[in-house]
Amino acid sequence: MKNAIKTILTDINHVIIKGESDKTEQARVFLLLAVPVMSAIFTFGQFPLY
């Protein structure tokens, strides 16, 4: 569990703060951020229509 948390924090640091990341780190951070955002959109209202 400690290793998983350390990996997530390292990925966030590389992607958002340093800007030096590989595709795997970018994918992990995207999923980590996309799932809660999409859940909030569907919970509080309708998906944006264009």
mmCIF file of the N, C-alpha and C atoms, coordinates in Angstrom:
data_MODEL
# 
_entry.id   MODEL 
# 
loop_
_atom_site.group_PDB 
_atom_site.id 
_atom_site.type_symbol 
_atom_site.label_atom_id 
_atom_site.label_alt_id 
_atom_site.label_comp_id 
_atom_site.label_asym_id 
_atom_site.label_entity_id 
_atom_site.label_seq_id 
_atom_site.pdbx_PDB_ins_code 
_atom_site.Cartn_x 
_atom_site.Cartn_y 
_atom_site.Cartn_z 
_atom_site.occupancy 
_atom_site.B_iso_or_equiv 
_atom_site.pdbx_formal_charge 
_atom_site.auth_seq_id 
_atom_site.auth_comp_id 
_atom_site.auth_asym_id 
_atom_site.auth_atom_id 
_atom_site.pdbx_PDB_model_num 
ATOM 1   N N  . MET A 1 1  ? 0.827   -1.194 0.000   1.00 0.00 ? 1  MET A N  1 
ATOM 2   C CA . MET A 1 1  ? 0.000   0.000  0.000   1.00 0.00 ? 1  MET A CA 1 
ATOM 3   C C  . MET A 1 1  ? 0.868   1.253  0.000   1.00 0.00 ? 1  MET A C  1 
ATOM 4   N N  . LYS A 1 2  ? 1.943   1.230  0.796   1.00 0.00 ? 2  LYS A N  1 
ATOM 5   C CA . LYS A 1 2  ? 2.845   2.368  0.839   1.00 0.00 ? 2  LYS A CA 1 
ATOM 6   C C  . LYS A 1 2  ? 3.484   2.611  -0.525  1.00 0.00 ? 2  LYS A C  1 
ATOM 7   N N  . ASN A 1 3  ? 3.814   1.520  -1.203  1.00 0.00 ? 3  ASN A N  1 
ATOM 8   C CA . ASN A 1 3  ? 4.443   1.621  -2.512  1.00 0.00 ? 3  ASN A CA 1 
ATOM 9   C C  . ASN A 1 3  ? 3.483   2.223  -3.533  1.00 0.00 ? 3  ASN A C  1 
ATOM 10  N N  . ALA A 1 4  ? 2.211   1.856  -3.462  1.00 0.00 ? 4  ALA A N  1 
ATOM 11  C CA . ALA A 1 4  ? 1.217   2.391  -4.394  1.00 0.00 ? 4  ALA A CA 1 
ATOM 12  C C  . ALA A 1 4  ? 1.040   3.893  -4.191  1.00 0.00 ? 4  ALA A C  1 
ATOM 13  N N  . ILE A 1 5  ? 0.981   4.330  -2.950  1.00 0.00 ? 5  ILE A N  1 
ATOM 14  C CA . ILE A 1 5  ? 0.829   5.757  -2.661  1.00 0.00 ? 5  ILE A CA 1 
ATOM 15  C C  . ILE A 1 5  ? 2.063   6.524  -3.125  1.00 0.00 ? 5  ILE A C  1 
ATOM 16  N N  . LYS A 1 6  ? 3.240   5.947  -2.889  1.00 0.00 ? 6  LYS A N  1 
ATOM 17  C CA . LYS A 1 6  ? 4.479   6.590  -3.319  1.00 0.00 ? 6  LYS A CA 1 
ATOM 18  C C  . LYS A 1 6  ? 4.527   6.702  -4.841  1.00 0.00 ? 6  LYS A C  1 
ATOM 19  N N  . THR A 1 7  ? 4.075   5.671  -5.541  1.00 0.00 ? 7  THR A N  1 
ATOM 20  C CA . THR A 1 7  ? 4.045   5.701  -7.004  1.00 0.00 ? 7  THR A CA 1 
ATOM 21  C C  . THR A 1 7  ? 3.113   6.785  -7.512  1.00 0.00 ? 7  THR A C  1 
ATOM 22  N N  . ILE A 1 8  ? 1.938   6.890  -6.915  1.00 0.00 ? 8  ILE A N  1 
ATOM 23  C CA . ILE A 1 8  ? 0.965   7.910  -7.335  1.00 0.00 ? 8  ILE A CA 1 
ATOM 24  C C  . ILE A 1 8  ? 1.519   9.309  -7.096  1.00 0.00 ? 8  ILE A C  1 
ATOM 25  N N  . LEU A 1 9  ? 2.093   9.552  -5.945  1.00 0.00 ? 9  LEU A N  1 
ATOM 26  C CA . LEU A 1 9  ? 2.649   10.873 -5.651  1.00 0.00 ? 9  LEU A CA 1 
ATOM 27  C C  . LEU A 1 9  ? 3.818   11.207 -6.574  1.00 0.00 ? 9  LEU A C  1 
ATOM 28  N N  . THR A 1 10 ? 4.644   10.225 -6.883  1.00 0.00 ? 10 THR A N  1 
ATOM 29  C CA . THR A 1 10 ? 5.753   10.442 -7.810  1.00 0.00 ? 10 THR A CA 1 
ATOM 30  C C  . THR A 1 10 ? 5.236   10.764 -9.204  1.00 0.00 ? 10 THR A C  1 
ATOM 31  N N  . ASP A 1 11 ? 4.206   10.044 -9.645  1.00 0.00 ? 11 ASP A N  1 
ATOM 32  C CA . ASP A 1 11 ? 3.630   10.309 -10.961 1.00 0.00 ? 11 ASP A CA 1 
ATOM 33  C C  . ASP A 1 11 ? 3.053   11.718 -11.043 1.00 0.00 ? 11 ASP A C  1 
ATOM 34  N N  . ILE A 1 12 ? 2.322   12.125 -10.021 1.00 0.00 ? 12 ILE A N  1 
ATOM 35  C CA . ILE A 1 12 ? 1.752   13.480 -9.997  1.00 0.00 ? 12 ILE A CA 1 
ATOM 36  C C  . ILE A 1 12 ? 2.858   14.523 -10.018 1.00 0.00 ? 12 ILE A C  1 
ATOM 37  N N  . ASN A 1 13 ? 3.912   14.275 -9.281  1.00 0.00 ? 13 ASN A N  1 
ATOM 38  C CA . ASN A 1 13 ? 5.045   15.200 -9.257  1.00 0.00 ? 13 ASN A CA 1 
ATOM 39  C C  . ASN A 1 13 ? 5.687   15.305 -10.635 1.00 0.00 ? 13 ASN A C  1 
ATOM 40  N N  . HIS A 1 14 ? 5.891   14.194 -11.307 1.00 0.00 ? 14 HIS A N  1 
ATOM 41  C CA . HIS A 1 14 ? 6.530   14.218 -12.622 1.00 0.00 ? 14 HIS A CA 1 
ATOM 42  C C  . HIS A 1 14 ? 5.641   14.864 -13.680 1.00 0.00 ? 14 HIS A C  1 
ATOM 43  N N  . VAL A 1 15 ? 4.345   14.593 -13.632 1.00 0.00 ? 15 VAL A N  1 
ATOM 44  C CA . VAL A 1 15 ? 3.451   15.086 -14.679 1.00 0.00 ? 15 VAL A CA 1 
ATOM 45  C C  . VAL A 1 15 ? 3.101   16.556 -14.473 1.00 0.00 ? 15 VAL A C  1 
ATOM 46  N N  . ILE A 1 16 ? 2.665   16.931 -13.281 1.00 0.00 ? 16 ILE A N  1 
ATOM 47  C CA . ILE A 1 16 ? 2.134   18.270 -13.066 1.00 0.00 ? 16 ILE A CA 1 
ATOM 48  C C  . ILE A 1 16 ? 3.221   19.278 -12.699 1.00 0.00 ? 16 ILE A C  1 
ATOM 49  N N  . ILE A 1 17 ? 4.130   18.914 -11.834 1.00 0.00 ? 17 ILE A N  1 
ATOM 50  C CA . ILE A 1 17 ? 5.095   19.886 -11.332 1.00 0.00 ? 17 ILE A CA 1 
ATOM 51  C C  . ILE A 1 17 ? 6.328   19.986 -12.227 1.00 0.00 ? 17 ILE A C  1 
ATOM 52  N N  . LYS A 1 18 ? 6.982   18.864 -12.499 1.00 0.00 ? 18 LYS A N  1 
ATOM 53  C CA . LYS A 1 18 ? 8.211   18.896 -13.289 1.00 0.00 ? 18 LYS A CA 1 
ATOM 54  C C  . LYS A 1 18 ? 7.954   18.968 -14.783 1.00 0.00 ? 18 LYS A C  1 
ATOM 55  N N  . GLY A 1 19 ? 6.913   18.299 -15.245 1.00 0.00 ? 19 GLY A N  1 
ATOM 56  C CA . GLY A 1 19 ? 6.630   18.279 -16.673 1.00 0.00 ? 19 GLY A CA 1 
ATOM 57  C C  . GLY A 1 19 ? 7.454   17.271 -17.437 1.00 0.00 ? 19 GLY A C  1 
ATOM 58  N N  . GLU A 1 20 ? 8.193   16.434 -16.736 1.00 0.00 ? 20 GLU A N  1 
ATOM 59  C CA . GLU A 1 20 ? 9.015   15.406 -17.362 1.00 0.00 ? 20 GLU A CA 1 
ATOM 60  C C  . GLU A 1 20 ? 8.429   14.053 -16.995 1.00 0.00 ? 20 GLU A C  1 
ATOM 61  N N  . SER A 1 21 ? 7.657   13.468 -17.910 1.00 0.00 ? 21 SER A N  1 
ATOM 62  C CA . SER A 1 21 ? 7.012   12.199 -17.600 1.00 0.00 ? 21 SER A CA 1 
ATOM 63  C C  . SER A 1 21 ? 6.924   11.349 -18.853 1.00 0.00 ? 21 SER A C  1 
ATOM 64  N N  . ASP A 1 22 ? 6.699   10.065 -18.630 1.00 0.00 ? 22 ASP A N  1 
ATOM 65  C CA . ASP A 1 22 ? 6.486   9.169  -19.762 1.00 0.00 ? 22 ASP A CA 1 
ATOM 66  C C  . ASP A 1 22 ? 4.992   8.899  -19.911 1.00 0.00 ? 22 ASP A C  1 
ATOM 67  N N  . LYS A 1 23 ? 4.652   8.139  -20.919 1.00 0.00 ? 23 LYS A N  1 
ATOM 68  C CA . LYS A 1 23 ? 3.235   7.902  -21.244 1.00 0.00 ? 23 LYS A CA 1 
ATOM 69  C C  . LYS A 1 23 ? 2.507   7.152  -20.128 1.00 0.00 ? 23 LYS A C  1 
ATOM 70  N N  . THR A 1 24 ? 3.183   6.260  -19.442 1.00 0.00 ? 24 THR A N  1 
ATOM 71  C CA . THR A 1 24 ? 2.547   5.495  -18.368 1.00 0.00 ? 24 THR A CA 1 
ATOM 72  C C  . THR A 1 24 ? 2.162   6.404  -17.211 1.00 0.00 ? 24 THR A C  1 
ATOM 73  N N  . GLU A 1 25 ? 3.059   7.293  -16.838 1.00 0.00 ? 25 GLU A N  1 
ATOM 74  C CA . GLU A 1 25 ? 2.757   8.226  -15.749 1.00 0.00 ? 25 GLU A CA 1 
ATOM 75  C C  . GLU A 1 25 ? 1.614   9.152  -16.134 1.00 0.00 ? 25 GLU A C  1 
ATOM 76  N N  . GLN A 1 26 ? 1.601   9.619  -17.372 1.00 0.00 ? 26 GLN A N  1 
ATOM 77  C CA . GLN A 1 26 ? 0.530   10.490 -17.828 1.00 0.00 ? 26 GLN A CA 1 
ATOM 78  C C  . GLN A 1 26 ? -0.811  9.781  -17.803 1.00 0.00 ? 26 GLN A C  1 
ATOM 79  N N  . ALA A 1 27 ? -0.818  8.504  -18.192 1.00 0.00 ? 27 ALA A N  1 
ATOM 80  C CA . ALA A 1 27 ? -2.069  7.739  -18.187 1.00 0.00 ? 27 ALA A CA 1 
ATOM 81  C C  . ALA A 1 27 ? -2.587  7.539  -16.766 1.00 0.00 ? 27 ALA A C  1 
ATOM 82  N N  . ARG A 1 28 ? -1.696  7.246  -15.834 1.00 0.00 ? 28 ARG A N  1 
ATOM 83  C CA . ARG A 1 28 ? -2.122  7.052  -14.442 1.00 0.00 ? 28 ARG A CA 1 
ATOM 84  C C  . ARG A 1 28 ? -2.726  8.324  -13.869 1.00 0.00 ? 28 ARG A C  1 
ATOM 85  N N  . VAL A 1 29 ? -2.077  9.455  -14.114 1.00 0.00 ? 29 VAL A N  1 
ATOM 86  C CA . VAL A 1 29 ? -2.573  10.719 -13.572 1.00 0.00 ? 29 VAL A CA 1 
ATOM 87  C C  . VAL A 1 29 ? -3.889  11.105 -14.242 1.00 0.00 ? 29 VAL A C  1 
ATOM 88  N N  . PHE A 1 30 ? -4.003  10.855 -15.551 1.00 0.00 ? 30 PHE A N  1 
ATOM 89  C CA . PHE A 1 30 ? -5.255  11.156 -16.242 1.00 0.00 ? 30 PHE A CA 1 
ATOM 90  C C  . PHE A 1 30 ? -6.408  10.365 -15.641 1.00 0.00 ? 30 PHE A C  1 
ATOM 91  N N  . LEU A 1 31 ? -6.218  9.070  -15.433 1.00 0.00 ? 31 LEU A N  1 
ATOM 92  C CA . LEU A 1 31 ? -7.284  8.257  -14.836 1.00 0.00 ? 31 LEU A CA 1 
ATOM 93  C C  . LEU A 1 31 ? -7.578  8.688  -13.408 1.00 0.00 ? 31 LEU A C  1 
ATOM 94  N N  . LEU A 1 32 ? -6.520  9.026  -12.684 1.00 0.00 ? 32 LEU A N  1 
ATOM 95  C CA . LEU A 1 32 ? -6.699  9.461  -11.297 1.00 0.00 ? 32 LEU A CA 1 
ATOM 96  C C  . LEU A 1 32 ? -7.529  10.739 -11.218 1.00 0.00 ? 32 LEU A C  1 
ATOM 97  N N  . LEU A 1 33 ? -7.379  11.634 -12.190 1.00 0.00 ? 33 LEU A N  1 
ATOM 98  C CA . LEU A 1 33 ? -8.123  12.890 -12.186 1.00 0.00 ? 33 LEU A CA 1 
ATOM 99  C C  . LEU A 1 33 ? -9.447  12.802 -12.933 1.00 0.00 ? 33 LEU A C  1 
ATOM 100 N N  . ALA A 1 34 ? -9.511  11.978 -13.962 1.00 0.00 ? 34 ALA A N  1 
ATOM 101 C CA . ALA A 1 34 ? -10.713 11.929 -14.808 1.00 0.00 ? 34 ALA A CA 1 
ATOM 102 C C  . ALA A 1 34 ? -11.886 11.248 -14.113 1.00 0.00 ? 34 ALA A C  1 
ATOM 103 N N  . VAL A 1 35 ? -11.635 10.198 -13.383 1.00 0.00 ? 35 VAL A N  1 
ATOM 104 C CA . VAL A 1 35 ? -12.726 9.447  -12.754 1.00 0.00 ? 35 VAL A CA 1 
ATOM 105 C C  . VAL A 1 35 ? -13.504 10.301 -11.757 1.00 0.00 ? 35 VAL A C  1 
ATOM 106 N N  . PRO A 1 36 ? -12.865 11.002 -10.825 1.00 0.00 ? 36 PRO A N  1 
ATOM 107 C CA . PRO A 1 36 ? -13.655 11.845 -9.905  1.00 0.00 ? 36 PRO A CA 1 
ATOM 108 C C  . PRO A 1 36 ? -14.360 13.010 -10.604 1.00 0.00 ? 36 PRO A C  1 
ATOM 109 N N  . VAL A 1 37 ? -13.727 13.589 -11.614 1.00 0.00 ? 37 VAL A N  1 
ATOM 110 C CA . VAL A 1 37 ? -14.349 14.713 -12.324 1.00 0.00 ? 37 VAL A CA 1 
ATOM 111 C C  . VAL A 1 37 ? -15.592 14.247 -13.062 1.00 0.00 ? 37 VAL A C  1 
ATOM 112 N N  . MET A 1 38 ? -15.501 13.125 -13.755 1.00 0.00 ? 38 MET A N  1 
ATOM 113 C CA . MET A 1 38 ? -16.661 12.609 -14.475 1.00 0.00 ? 38 MET A CA 1 
ATOM 114 C C  . MET A 1 38 ? -17.771 12.209 -13.500 1.00 0.00 ? 38 MET A C  1 
ATOM 115 N N  . SER A 1 39 ? -17.403 11.653 -12.367 1.00 0.00 ? 39 SER A N  1 
ATOM 116 C CA . SER A 1 39 ? -18.408 11.298 -11.365 1.00 0.00 ? 39 SER A CA 1 
ATOM 117 C C  . SER A 1 39 ? -19.124 12.538 -10.842 1.00 0.00 ? 39 SER A C  1 
ATOM 118 N N  . ALA A 1 40 ? -18.375 13.603 -10.615 1.00 0.00 ? 40 ALA A N  1 
ATOM 119 C CA . ALA A 1 40 ? -18.989 14.852 -10.149 1.00 0.00 ? 40 ALA A CA 1 
ATOM 120 C C  . ALA A 1 40 ? -19.906 15.441 -11.205 1.00 0.00 ? 40 ALA A C  1 
ATOM 121 N N  . ILE A 1 41 ? -19.503 15.365 -12.463 1.00 0.00 ? 41 ILE A N  1 
ATOM 122 C CA . ILE A 1 41 ? -20.352 15.900 -13.536 1.00 0.00 ? 41 ILE A CA 1 
ATOM 123 C C  . ILE A 1 41 ? -21.665 15.142 -13.597 1.00 0.00 ? 41 ILE A C  1 
ATOM 124 N N  . PHE A 1 42 ? -21.610 13.831 -13.526 1.00 0.00 ? 42 PHE A N  1 
ATOM 125 C CA . PHE A 1 42 ? -22.825 13.037 -13.606 1.00 0.00 ? 42 PHE A CA 1 
ATOM 126 C C  . PHE A 1 42 ? -23.664 13.131 -12.333 1.00 0.00 ? 42 PHE A C  1 
ATOM 127 N N  . THR A 1 43 ? -23.035 13.399 -11.196 1.00 0.00 ? 43 THR A N  1 
ATOM 128 C CA . THR A 1 43 ? -23.774 13.502 -9.946  1.00 0.00 ? 43 THR A CA 1 
ATOM 129 C C  . THR A 1 43 ? -24.536 14.818 -9.852  1.00 0.00 ? 43 THR A C  1 
ATOM 130 N N  . PHE A 1 44 ? -23.876 15.915 -10.196 1.00 0.00 ? 44 PHE A N  1 
ATOM 131 C CA . PHE A 1 44 ? -24.454 17.238 -9.979  1.00 0.00 ? 44 PHE A CA 1 
ATOM 132 C C  . PHE A 1 44 ? -25.219 17.790 -11.167 1.00 0.00 ? 44 PHE A C  1 
ATOM 133 N N  . GLY A 1 45 ? -25.192 17.118 -12.265 1.00 0.00 ? 45 GLY A N  1 
ATOM 134 C CA . GLY A 1 45 ? -25.937 17.646 -13.407 1.00 0.00 ? 45 GLY A CA 1 
ATOM 135 C C  . GLY A 1 45 ? -25.752 16.815 -14.641 1.00 0.00 ? 45 GLY A C  1 
ATOM 136 N N  . GLN A 1 46 ? -26.255 17.333 -15.693 1.00 0.00 ? 46 GLN A N  1 
ATOM 137 C CA . GLN A 1 46 ? -26.199 16.657 -16.968 1.00 0.00 ? 46 GLN A CA 1 
ATOM 138 C C  . GLN A 1 46 ? -24.843 16.867 -17.623 1.00 0.00 ? 46 GLN A C  1 
ATOM 139 N N  . PHE A 1 47 ? -24.405 15.897 -18.392 1.00 0.00 ? 47 PHE A N  1 
ATOM 140 C CA . PHE A 1 47 ? -23.168 16.031 -19.134 1.00 0.00 ? 47 PHE A CA 1 
ATOM 141 C C  . PHE A 1 47 ? -23.311 17.186 -20.110 1.00 0.00 ? 47 PHE A C  1 
ATOM 142 N N  . PRO A 1 48 ? -22.290 18.031 -20.262 1.00 0.00 ? 48 PRO A N  1 
ATOM 143 C CA . PRO A 1 48 ? -22.440 19.215 -21.115 1.00 0.00 ? 48 PRO A CA 1 
ATOM 144 C C  . PRO A 1 48 ? -22.813 18.853 -22.547 1.00 0.00 ? 48 PRO A C  1 
ATOM 145 N N  . LEU A 1 49 ? -23.858 19.495 -23.056 1.00 0.00 ? 49 LEU A N  1 
ATOM 146 C CA . LEU A 1 49 ? -24.276 19.312 -24.428 1.00 0.00 ? 49 LEU A CA 1 
ATOM 147 C C  . LEU A 1 49 ? -23.770 20.468 -25.261 1.00 0.00 ? 49 LEU A C  1 
ATOM 148 N N  . TYR A 1 50 ? -23.333 20.157 -26.443 1.00 0.00 ? 50 TYR A N  1 
ATOM 149 C CA . TYR A 1 50 ? -22.777 21.199 -27.314 1.00 0.00 ? 50 TYR A CA 1 
ATOM 150 C C  . TYR A 1 50 ? -23.729 21.536 -28.407 1.00 0.00 ? 50 TYR A C  1 
# 
